[in-house]
Amino acid sequence: MTSLGDIGPHEGQVGFVFELIVTDVVIDPVTEVQTETVLNISTATTKEIILRMEGGARVVKTATFSTNGSDGKIRCVSAAGDIGKGESVYVEGHVILLAEEFYTETLVIPVSAHL
């Protein structure tokens, strides 16, 4: 899940904020109903956001908390070379919490070209 707004990054943009929310899905064994819960990741030992341009290399960014981690939000800011030319950037969060790994869903965000 994300809160990027309606506008994605431009190619080569420095300072674009990627913000993700880390959740866990629990399936009730009796009813088989899925419940998605925001994780309190304030004690996470690893916080990363992985960026990959369409057809390009992966960039693993160290993420920070958007607040204090209790809301499950992590973020990173793009630097020079993170967002290249391409149609889309794939974005995924990765957190290690109490020896368990959690990944956000992979988002596909369009990259705008400059005029």
Secondary structure, 3 states (H helix, E strand, C coil): CECCCCCCCECCCCCCEEEEECEEEEECCCCCCEEEEECCCCCCCEEEEEEEECCCCEEEEECEECCCCCCCEEEEECCCCCCCCCCEEEEEEEEEECCEEEECCCEEEECECCC
